[in-house]
Amino acid sequence: MDPLVFLLSRPVIIAGAVLGALIASLGPILLRKFGIGGKSTGKVVARIGYGVSWLSVALFIASGFFYNFE
């Protein structure tokens, strides 16, 4: 159960949220700046960032179910 404890730890959840936000907001801008891919590539990168952020939200909710905060 060690990997589950690691995934539900506070630093991992916060890092996932920050990483997802950075990918979603800066990813398409940097792709456009360096001329990599097209408009659809930027959309895919933004959606990947949103997915990482939602995964962080899901882990946050799961940590509330698995840990009893007293």
Buried (B, 14 or more C-beta within 10 A) or exposed (E): EEEEEEBBEEEBBEEBBEBBBEBBEBBBEEBBEEEEBEEEBBEEBBEBBBEBBEBBEEBBEBBEEEEEEE
